[in-house]
Amino acid sequence: MADLVETAIQAGNFNTLVQVVEAVGLTEVLKRPGSLTIFAPTDDAFAQLPAGTLDKLLQDIPKLKKIVAYHVASGDVRSDDLVQINEAETLEGSILAIESTHGAVKINDANVLQTDILADNGVIHVIDAVLIPALIAGGTSSSVA
């Protein structure tokens, strides 16, 4: 198996996520031994951001780093865990809301499209929206879809 970054690259639909992870300097964190869980927006999810948003964020690395860290939780949280818990603390320091209804899982307002893409140092769950922490979103945690 590969680490989380290599696994995301091999999946082929996280090119934008890998780009922003590299831009904010979190590559080494996601390659290091241990267990992390990434709620990974697809390239399509990033494409749904309002026009110019990503370019603007790439000019504001501290803000972009908070957004990227908001997608990563400590520990190895698998699909069977997601249906039993209702929140997860992120590396950014905020709490993600996790809701499971009739087998469908949501992280904040984002739908989980695929679970349990395993890596040597954690797991990736595919989501359909970019999550924005409350401090950046103006007081309420949200996702941009």
C-alpha positions in Angstrom: 0.0 0.0 0.0 0.9 3.6 -0.3 0.6 6.6 2.0 -2.4 8.9 1.9 -0.9 11.3 -0.7 0.3 8.6 -3.0 -3.1 6.8 -2.6 -4.9 10.1 -3.5 -2.7 10.5 -6.6 -3.3 7.0 -7.7 -7.1 7.3 -7.4 -6.9 9.9 -10.2 -9.9 12.1 -9.1 -8.1 14.1 -6.4 -5.7 16.2 -8.5 -7.0 19.5 -7.1 -6.8 18.2 -3.5 -3.3 17.0 -4.0 -2.4 20.4 -5.6 -3.8 22.4 -2.6 -2.2 20.0 0.0 1.2 20.7 -1.7 0.5 24.4 -1.9 -0.2 24.7 1.9 2.7 22.4 2.9 0.7 19.5 4.4 2.2 16.8 2.1 4.7 15.6 4.8 1.9 15.5 7.4 -0.2 13.2 5.2 2.8 11.0 4.4 4.0 10.5 8.0 3.4 7.2 9.8 0.3 7.2 12.0 -3.4 7.2 11.3 -5.4 10.0 9.6 -8.7 10.1 7.9 -9.2 12.4 4.9 -12.7 13.4 3.8 -11.5 14.1 0.3 -13.4 16.3 -2.2 -13.2 15.2 -5.8 -11.9 17.3 -8.6 -15.6 17.8 -9.5 -16.3 19.1 -6.0 -13.6 21.7 -6.3 -14.9 22.6 -9.8 -18.3 23.4 -8.1 -16.7 26.2 -6.1 -17.8 29.7 -7.3 -15.6 30.9 -10.2 -12.2 32.2 -9.1 -12.6 30.9 -5.5 -9.7 28.4 -5.8 -7.4 30.9 -7.4 -8.2 33.4 -4.7 -7.6 30.8 -2.0 -4.2 29.9 -3.6 -3.3 33.6 -2.9 -4.2 33.2 0.8 -2.3 30.2 2.0 -3.1 30.5 5.7 -6.9 30.4 4.9 -6.4 27.6 2.4 -4.4 25.6 4.9 -7.3 25.8 7.4 -9.7 24.6 4.8 -7.4 21.7 3.8 -6.8 20.8 7.5 -10.6 20.9 8.0 -10.9 17.8 5.8 -8.5 15.7 7.9 -9.3 13.9 11.2 -6.9 12.1 13.5 -7.3 8.4 13.7 -8.4 5.7 11.3 -12.1 6.3 10.9 -13.6 3.6 8.7 -17.1 3.3 7.2 -18.4 1.2 10.1 -17.2 4.0 12.5 -18.9 6.7 10.4 -22.3 5.1 11.0 -21.7 5.0 14.8 -20.3 8.5 15.5 -21.8 11.9 15.0 -18.7 14.1 14.9 -15.0 14.1 14.3 -12.4 16.6 15.3 -10.3 17.9 12.5 -6.6 18.9 12.3 -7.9 22.4 11.8 -9.4 22.2 15.3 -13.1 22.3 14.5 -15.7 19.5 14.6 -17.2 18.0 11.6 -20.9 16.8 11.9 -21.4 13.2 10.7 -24.9 12.0 9.9 -25.8 8.5 8.8 -29.3 7.9 7.5 -30.4 4.7 5.8 -26.9 3.8 4.8 -26.1 7.3 3.4 -23.4 9.3 5.2 -23.0 13.1 5.2 -20.1 15.1 6.5 -21.6 18.5 7.3 -23.6 19.0 4.0 -21.4 16.9 1.8 -22.4 13.4 0.7 -19.9 10.6 1.2 -19.7 9.0 -2.3 -17.2 6.2 -1.5 -15.6 5.0 1.8 -12.6 3.1 3.0 -9.9 3.8 0.4 -7.1 2.4 2.5 -3.6 3.7 2.7 -0.6 2.7 4.9 -1.2 5.6 7.3 -5.0 6.0 7.2 -8.1 6.1 5.1 -9.8 8.3 2.5 -13.5 8.8 2.2 -14.7 10.5 -1.0 -17.1 13.5 -0.6 -18.9 15.6 -3.2 -18.3 19.1 -1.8 -15.5 21.2 -0.3 -16.0 21.7 3.4 -15.5 25.2 4.8 -14.8 25.7 8.5 -17.1 28.1 10.5 -14.4 30.7 11.0 -14.0 31.1 7.3 -17.6 30.6 6.3 -18.8 33.5 8.6 -19.9 31.6 11.7 -21.5 28.4 10.4 -19.7 25.3 9.2 -20.7 24.5 5.7 -19.8 22.9 2.5 -19.7 24.4 -0.9 -21.4 22.2 -3.5 
